[in-house]
Amino acid sequence: MGGTVYLDRTDAELRLDGGALAVYVNGERDGMVPLAPVDRLVVIGRQTVETALLHRLAEQGIAVLFLSGRSHSFRGRVIGRLHNHARLRIAQYHAHRSPMALALAREWVTAKLDGQASFLMETADIRPDRRAGLLHAATVIKETGAKATGAETLERLRGLEGGAAAAYFAALPSLFPPSLGFEGRERRPPRDPVNALLSLTYTLAHWEWVRECELIGFDPLIGFLHEIDYGRESLACDLLEPFRPVIDRWVWTLFRERQFDAQDFASDQDRPGCSLKKAARSRYYHIYEQWMAQHRSRLRETVEALARRLVNDGSDSLSQ
């Protein structure tokens, strides 16, 4: 399994040089990366990419993700040929309008709530000074999870998930030092270091799921828990939900082990929001890649299992 290359430079030019990606700055070659072991390329900020390089990346099935320089907002992607698994896509479209949609959504939500409750209960043992609040939130989430298993509609399920999220993010700030200014989940823009790392990691993980969906032949736009919305990869959003508590735990660990602190972040008065400074971003990409490399097999296995389930169940339903 290959890895990911992160290019976070200003005004760099990316060219193809034999079987490698060459980085040029001010007309001078600044570095090279062999393409053979690469699966993913993340280009951050304003850079120039040679067409010949894009052709080679597409030919080799190397996915390219373009993110903005400061907020890491999605700007675009380049992908090679998609999987020609028409049968899987037909099964996916059929399941989207069948009772299986609710069944899958219930499984993902209950798995997410189980993960959140487990995280809070484990940290309650580590932080006895916060134990009461953490355990209370965990109890609320576990009770909500029990209700979610019997939710009869997607609307009811989403409402339960929202209620659990409120309890979870009311308790989560107690795990972080007050100096980080984390008071709850704020997405756009993130206004403190914790939200900044959560948003960045959720974004990168989302595109990990998109890529796995596309590799096997799913249409990432057609989900089950998340409604169809123009331009949103709803299936990837669905699959990300049970993985969010894993990300939350990892981000908490980064701050707890002092791999990052408030000094690694900056806020710009002209553009509201908090983000990693450039030197800290370089460290983050390295740490993220090491961490995510341990999870990619799980992502692939999850998508493969879903594909088998939809094709098998879909074949049974269509034959009736």
N, C-alpha and C positions, 0 to 999 in steps of 0.2 A: 504494500500500500504506500502510495506516494505522500508527499506533504504539500504544504502551502508556502508560497512566497509572498511576502508583504513588501510592497514598494511604496514608501512614504517619503517622497522627495518633492521639492519644488522646482519646476522648470527642467526636469530631467527628460531625456529622450530614450525611449526603449526601442532597441533594434534587434533583428535576428542576425546572429553570427554563427553560421554553421548549425550545430545542434544546441546552441545556447542563447539565452537572453542576455544581451549586452546593455548596460546602463551607461549613457553618455551625459555628462554635465559640462556645459560650455564648450561643446565640441570634442571633449576629451573623454576617453573611456574610463569609467570610474569603477566598474565591476562587471562580473559575468556570473550567470547562473545556468548550469546545465538543465535542459528541459526534460531529459529522460525520467528523472524521479519525481517530477512535479505533477500534481493533480489539480491544483487550484492556484490562481494568481489574483491577488487583491491589490488593486492600484488605487492609491489614496492621494487626493489632491490633484493639482494641475500638472499633468505630464503629457508628453507627446508619444504616441505609440505608432510605430511603423506598420504599414499595411501588411508587409511580408510576414511580420511577427504574428499579427492577428490570424493570418491564414494558417501558419504553422500550429499555433495554439489550437485553432478549431480542428485541424486535421488530427492532432494528437489527443483530442478530447479534453483539453485543459480548459476548465471553466475560468472565465475572467470576470471579476466583480469590480466595478468602479464605484468608489465612495468619495464623498466630499472631504476636503482636507481637515476641517475643524469639527464639524458635527458628526462626521461619518454617516451622513445621509446617503441613501441609495441613489445612484445616478444612472446606472445601466449595467448590462451584462453582455458578454459574448459567450456563446455556447456552440459546440460542434453539432454534428448530426444527433437528433434525438432518437431514442429507442423506438423501434417500429412495432411495438407491442399493442396492436389495435384491439385485440381481445381484452386486454387488461383495461384499456380506456373505456370500452363499452361496458364492462362490468362495473367500473367506477361510476360512470354516469347513471347506470341502472340503480346502483346502491344509494346514490345521492338522493333518490326519490323513493326509497324503500324503507321499511322499518329498521334495516341495518344501520341507517344513518344515526338514529337515536341510540342504538345499542353501542355503536362505536364511540359516540360522543359521551355516553355515560361512563364507559371504560376510561377514556382519557381524562375526564374531569375527576373521577374518583381516584385515579392514580395520582393526579396532580395534588389533590387534597390530602391524600395519604402521605405524599412526600413532604408537603408543607407541615403537616402535623408532626411527622417524625423529626423534621429538622428543628422545630421549636421545642419538642420534648427533649431532644438530645442537648440542645444548647441550654436548656433549663438546668441541667446537671452541671454544666460548665460555669453558668452564671447564677449562682444561688441568690444573689441580690436581686435578680430579675425573675426569679423562679415563678412567683405567683402569677404575674401577668402573662408570661410565656405559656404556662400550663393552661391558664384560662383560655387563651386564644386557641391553643391546640385542641382543647376540649370542644370549643365551638366549631372548629373546622372538622373534627372527627364526626360530630353529630350531623353537620351539614353533609359530609360525605355519605353517611348512612342514608340520608334522605335522597341524595343524588342517585343512588343505585336504583331507586324506585321512581324517579322522575318520569312522567308520562308524556312530556312534550319537551322539545328543545328550548322553548321559551322558559319553562319552569327550571330546566337544568341550568340555563344561563343565569337565571335569577339567583339560584342557589350558589353558583360559582362566584357571582358578584358579591354576595353576602359574606362568603368565606374570605374573599380577597380583602374586604374591608377589615375583618378581624385580623388577618395575617399581617397586613401592612400597618395596622395600628400597633402591633407588638414588635415587629421586626426592628424598628429604630432603636429599641432599648438594647440591642446587641452591639451597637456601634458607638464609638466615643462621641460625645456631644460636639466636639470640635469639628466633626465632619459635617454638621448641619443637616443630617438626614432625619426628616420628619415624616416621611411617607413617600409613596411612589409618585414621581413626577416625570413624565415622558418627554414632552416637547415644549421647551428644551429642558434637559435635566439641569437642576439648579444647585446640585451639590455633588461631591465626589462619588458617593455611593450610587446615586441615580445615574451618574455619568458612566460608571463601569457596568452597571446593570444594563443600561440601554445599549452600550457598545457590544457587550457580550450577547445579549438577546439578538441584536442585529446580525452578528457573525454566525450565531447558531442557527438563526432562521435560514440563512442562505446555505448552510450545511444541509439542512433538511430539504430545501428546494432542489439542490443538486442530487441528493439521493433519490428523490421522487422522479426526477427527469431521467436519471441513469437507468432505472428499472422500467420506465415507460408510463408512469402516472402523469396525469395532467395536474400540476401543482395548484392550479386556480380553482379546482373543484373540490371543496371540502365537505365536511359533515357537521362538525360542531360550529364552525364559523360560516356565516352566511356568505354567499357569493357577493363579492364587491369588486367593482371595476379595477383591474390591475393588482388585486391582492392575491397572493398565493395562499388561499385559504386552507388547502390540505397541509402545507408546511406549517401554518399557524396551528392547526389541530395537533400535529405531531410534536410541536414544540411545547405544548402545554404541560405534559407530564415531566418534561425535561427542565422546566423553569426552576423548580426547587433545587435541582442539582446545580444550576447556575448560581442561584442565590447563595447556596452553601459555599460554593467556590469563591464568589466575590467576598463573602464575609471572611473566609479564610485568608484571602489576600490582605485585607486590612488587619485582621487579628495577628497575622504573622509579620506585619509591618513591611510587607513587600511594596505597599503603596501607602502614602499618607497625604494629608491635605496639601503639602508642599509640591506634590506632583501634578496638581491641577491648577487651572487658571480660568478666570472669568473675564469676558470682554464686555465692557460697557456698551460698545457700539452694537454688539450682537449678543443678546442675552443668552445665558447658559454657561454651564461648567464643562470643561473638557480636559483631557490629559495634555500635559505639555509634551513637546516633541520628543525629548529624551525619554520620558516616561512611556510614551507610546511604543518606542522601540523595545523597551523591556516587556511591555504588555504583550506585544505580538509574539515574542519568544515564549513567554510563560503560557499564553493562551494556546499556542500550537502544541506545546508539550502536554498540556492538560487535555485538549480536545482529541489528540491522537489516541488517548486511552479510551475514548468514547465512540469513535467513528465506526468501529465494528458493531457496536450496539445499535447505532443509527441504521446501519445497513441491514442488520438482522430484523429490526423492527419493520422497515419498509418491505423487505422480502416476505415477512410473515403476513403483512397486510395484503400484499399482492396475491399470495396463495389463497388467503381467505376470501378475497373478493372474487377471484376467478372461479374457485370451487363453488362458493355459495351462489354466485351469479349464474353459473352454468346450471345449477339445480333449479333456480328460480325461473330462468328463461325457458327451461325444458318443460315446465309444468303447464 
